[in-house]
């Protein structure tokens, strides 16, 4: 259920922010000291004073929602709709009655605050890649405007404005990771598979030649299928899960009408957060979203 009461009450929004931010205890954002006392209020937010550095702060200080004249409940609605329903920024502009530039800057600030995924691979692991057309938007004085064609066929790289995005599906933990890269080569693949618990990791791939060096490495047990030969499943070996997850990632990026390659990582982190809260109820979803960015 959508947490409507939080979106219509500034006091409820402030209380939820305090719960999410101080879940591990209240501390000073400046000196990190925990010797903090209550010190009045600021608007609807609790105000505090640090006994160590004598600085005052409130629940909103130093967060992605700080220094904003827009009500907190509106920003909660914005991030909830953005992640839960993949609402475009242009649509949020209309629904919140806030200028597009204000919405864009605040949402981008929120995206930068999201934690980077840290794969902890148990295995077996399925790995596949997709390629996203993403250039540099706009115009700068030191370079020509972005080419809107981006019509390079086949595989690409960061320099070609066609970024490889790797999909990892860990059967041991059930976790899935969506990780952009500069290029789809052996060194990148080894880096993605480096953080593993088992000394020898079973890896399921397709027939892409960048995976072939894993056959000669004792740290990996590679099994693969060759799509070019019409082979998609061979016992436990397949990458269908990765391809399915990749199609969801493409659908996620589609409403945003061309993502800059410099911001692609942030958008994909948002996609992973959305998959985490996909089956959660509304109040729990909003709290998880806030805890991830605070």
N, C-alpha and C positions, 0 to 999 in steps of 0.2 A: 504494500500500500504506500502511496506517495505521502511523505510527511508534511501534509498541508499546514498543520498548526505551526510548524517551525517557519514556514515560508510567509506566514501572515503576522507573526509576532516577533518583534525585535528582541524582546526579553528571552523568549525561548531560544532564539538563534544565539544570543550571547551566552546563555547557560550551556548550550551544546558546544560552543567554541571552547569554553573553560574546561569542560569535561575532556574534550579531545586533546587540548593543549597540555593540561596539567595532569595527565593520566599517570605520570610517574612522579608527581610532586611538583610544587611550585618552586621556581628558582629565578634568579635575576638574569635577564637576557644579556646584561652587560658583563658582569663578573662571574656568573654561573653559581653564585653563592645561594644557599638554601635558607639563610637567615632572613626571612621575609615576613613582614607583617602587613595586615590590611590597612589601607590608608584612604578611606573615603571611596568615591566612585567617579567615573568619567562617563557621562551619558548613561548608557545601560550597562557599562562594563565595570567590573570590580577593579579598583585601583590598589596598588601595592607599593610599599617602600622597602628597599633593600637596606638592612642594617649594616652591611659591609661597605657599600660604596655610596650609600645615602641617595641612590637614584630612585625615582618613582616610575612606575610603568603600570600598564593595565593588561587585560587578557588579550587585547588585539595588538599590542606593541611587538614589532619585529616579525609579524606573520605576513603572509601573502595578502591578508585582508586589511592590513594597517594603512594609515594615511589615505583614507578614502572618505569622501563626502556621501557616497552611495550607501544606503542601508545594508547592513550585514546580511539580512534575510534575502535581499536581492542577489548578493553574490553567492549565497548558498544555493538559491534556485538556479543560478547560472551554471555553477559547476555540477550540480546534480543533473540538470537537463543535458549538459554537454557530454557527460560521461555515460549516463544511463540511456539516453535516447539519441546521442550523437547529433545534437542540434547544432546547426551552423551558427557562426558568430553573427551573421547578418540577421538571422531569426531571433537570436537573443537580444540584439540591438532593439528590435521592434517590441518584443515581449516585456523587456525590463524598462523601456522608455529611458534608455541610457545611450549616449552617443557610441557609434561603432568603435571609434578610437579608444574610448575608455574601456569598453568591453574587451577589445582586442588586447590591450596592454595588461589588463588584470588577468585574463585567461592565460596569456603567455607567461606571466609571472607565476601563476599557479603551475603550469606545465614544467617550468624550470625547477620547481621545488620538489617534484616527484623523484623518488629514489630510483637509482639505476638497478635493474634486475641483476642479481648475482647467482648465476647457475651453480647449483650444488648437485652434480650428476651422480646418480646411483647406477643407472643402466638397467637394461639395455636402452640405448638412445637412438631415436630416429632423427635424421637431419636432412633438410632439403632447403632450397633457396628459391626466392622469387625476385623479380626485378621491378623496381618502382621508378617511373619517370618523374624526376624531381630536379628542377634547375635552380637558378638563382633569380628570384623575382625582382622586378623593378629596374631602375636605371641608376647607374652611378657614373661619376665623371671619368673615372679611370678605366672604364670598360663599357662595351656596347650593351644595349638592353638584352634581356634574356630572349633566346630563341624559343618561340612557342611551339615549334614543330616537335622537337625531341623524338624524331621518327626512327632512331637507330633500332634496327631489328636485332633479335637475339639477346645474348648476354651483354652486360655493360659494366660500368665502373662509376666511381664518384666523378672523375674527370669528364666522363661522357654524359653526365646528367641522367644516368640510368643506374641507380644504386642497387646493389645486391642486398637482400634482406634474408637472413637465415632464420629458419624455423627449427627449433629443437623441441622434441617431445620425449620426455623422460618417462619410461614405463615404470621405473622403480618408485618414483614419487607422484606420478601423474601430472607433474608440472609441465607447462609449455612456455617457451621463451621466443620472443620475436626481437631479433638483434640485427640492426643495420651494420654494414661494413663498407670499407673503402673499395674492396675488390674481392671477388670470389676466387681465392687462391689457397694453396696448401697452408701457408703460414697463418692465414686467418682461421681456417678450419681447426688447426691444431690449438690455436689460442682459445677458440670457443669450447673445445673439449678438454681443456687443461685442468679445470677444477672438478675433479672426479674423486669418488671414494675408493673405487676398486682400482687395483694396479693395472688390470687388463679390462678394458671397457669394450663391450659389444656395441657395435655401431651399425645401424641399418641405413643404407643410402641408395641412391639411384646410380646410373652408370656414368655420371659426370666425372671427367678425368681428374679433376682437382682432388677427388677422394681416393684415387688409386694409390698414392704413397702410403696410406694407412695400412695397406695389405702387407707391406714390408716392415711394419713397426710392431714389435711384440707388445706394446702398450695397448694395442687395439685389436679387436677381432671383428673384421669388417665382413658384412654380408650385404649383398646388393641385388637389385633388379634392374634390368635394362629396358627402359620404356620404348626405346627405338625398335626393339625386337618384339614389341607387344607384350612384354612381361611386366606385370604390375604387382603380383604377389607370388612369393616363393617361400612357403612355410610361414615362419614368423617375420620374414624379411619383406618389408614394404614401407613406403613413405606416405601412405594415404592420409594418415592423421595430420602430417605436416601440410600436405596440399589442401586439406579441408580448412585448417587453421589459417593458412595463407590466403584463401579465398575470403575469409572473414576479415582479415586485415585489409585487403583491397576494398571491400565494401565499406569499412570504417573510414578509409581515406577519401573515398569518392565524393561525399558531400562537401568537402573542403576545397574542391575546385583547384587543385594544383598546389601541393605543399612544397615550400622551399626545401632544398636538400639540407640546408643548415639547421632546419627545425624538424626534420623527419624523425630524429631520435625521440624528441619530446612527444610527438604525436603517437608514436608506437608505444611509448611508455603508458600513455593514456589508454590506448587500446588494451594493453595488458591489465591495467587497473579495472577497466570495464568488464573484462572476462572474469576477474576475481569476484566482482560484486554482482555478477549476472543473475544468480539465483537468490540473492539475499533480499529480505524485505526492505522497504524504503528507509526507515529510521536507521537501521543497521548499515545500509548502503551509504547513507550520508555521513555517518560517523566514521566508517572505514575510509571514505574519501578524504575526510578532514585529517584523520590520523596519519595518512600517507603523506600529506603535504605539510604537516606541522612538525 
